[in-house]
Amino acid sequence: MRKLFSSLALAAIVVPAWASTHTVTLAVPGMTCAACPITVKKAISRVEGVSKVDVTFEKREAVVTFDDAKTSVQKLTKATEEAGYPSSVK
C-alpha cells in the first residue's frame, strides 16, 4: 500500500494536471515562395512538444498543435525567426 501511494505521489509531480494540447495559428508573412513552407515546417517540427504542423504558403500561416507542458508560443515564434521567417500569433 505504501509503495502504491509513493507511485501515485510521484506521478502527480511528474505529470502536471494543467498540461494540455493547444493549437495556435501563426502569421508568417516572410514566406515569398512555394519552398519557404518547407523550411518553416522543419523549424517548428524540431521544437519539443510539437505534435502537428500545417504550413500554407497561400495564407502565409502555420497552424501548430503542441503540448503546453513542453513548449510555448514564444518558443514556436523563436524557431521560425531563427529559420529566417519571423512570425506572430494570428
C-alpha positions as CSV (number, residue, x, y, z in Angstrom):
1,M,0.0,0.0,0.0
2,R,2.8,2.4,0.9
3,K,4.5,1.7,-2.4
4,L,1.3,2.4,-4.3
5,F,0.9,5.7,-2.5
6,S,4.5,6.7,-3.4
7,S,4.0,5.8,-7.0
8,L,0.8,7.9,-7.2
9,A,2.5,10.9,-5.5
10,L,5.4,10.7,-8.0
11,A,3.0,10.5,-10.9
12,A,1.3,13.7,-9.6
13,I,4.6,15.5,-9.6
14,V,5.9,14.2,-12.9
15,V,2.7,14.8,-14.9
16,P,1.3,18.2,-14.3
17,A,-2.5,18.3,-14.3
18,W,-2.6,21.6,-16.1
19,A,-0.7,20.4,-19.2
20,S,-2.8,20.1,-22.3
21,T,-2.6,20.2,-26.1
22,H,-3.2,23.6,-27.8
23,T,-3.4,24.7,-31.4
24,V,-2.2,28.2,-32.5
25,T,-2.1,29.9,-35.9
26,L,1.0,31.8,-36.6
27,A,1.2,34.5,-39.3
28,V,4.4,34.1,-41.3
29,P,4.4,37.0,-43.8
30,G,8.0,36.5,-44.9
31,M,7.3,33.4,-46.9
32,T,7.8,34.5,-50.5
33,C,8.0,31.3,-52.5
34,A,6.5,27.8,-52.5
35,A,9.6,26.3,-51.0
36,C,9.5,28.6,-47.9
37,P,6.9,26.5,-46.0
38,I,9.2,23.5,-46.1
39,T,11.8,25.5,-44.0
40,V,9.2,26.8,-41.7
41,K,7.6,23.4,-41.1
42,K,11.0,21.8,-40.3
43,A,11.9,24.6,-37.9
44,I,8.7,24.3,-36.0
45,S,8.7,20.5,-36.1
46,R,12.0,20.4,-34.3
47,V,10.6,22.2,-31.2
48,E,10.0,19.7,-28.4
49,G,6.3,19.2,-27.7
50,V,5.0,19.9,-31.2
51,S,2.7,17.2,-32.5
52,K,1.4,18.6,-35.7
53,V,2.3,21.4,-38.2
54,D,0.4,22.6,-41.2
55,V,2.0,25.4,-43.2
56,T,0.1,27.1,-46.0
57,F,2.0,29.3,-48.5
58,E,-1.1,31.0,-49.9
59,K,-2.3,32.1,-46.5
60,R,1.2,32.8,-45.2
61,E,0.4,30.9,-42.0
62,A,1.3,27.9,-39.9
63,V,-1.2,26.0,-37.7
64,V,0.7,24.3,-34.9
65,T,-0.6,21.8,-32.3
66,F,1.7,21.4,-29.3
67,D,1.9,20.3,-25.6
68,D,2.0,23.4,-23.5
69,A,3.9,21.5,-20.8
70,K,6.8,21.1,-23.2
71,T,6.8,24.3,-25.2
72,S,5.2,27.6,-25.6
73,V,4.1,30.0,-28.4
74,Q,7.2,32.1,-27.7
75,K,9.4,29.1,-28.5
76,L,7.5,28.4,-31.7
77,T,7.9,32.0,-32.9
78,K,11.6,31.9,-31.9
79,A,12.0,28.8,-34.0
80,T,10.6,30.4,-37.1
81,E,12.6,33.6,-36.5
82,E,15.8,31.6,-36.2
83,A,15.0,30.0,-39.5
84,G,14.7,33.4,-41.1
85,Y,10.9,33.7,-41.0
86,P,9.6,35.9,-38.2
87,S,6.1,35.0,-37.1
88,S,3.4,36.2,-34.8
89,V,0.1,34.9,-33.4
90,K,-2.7,35.4,-35.9
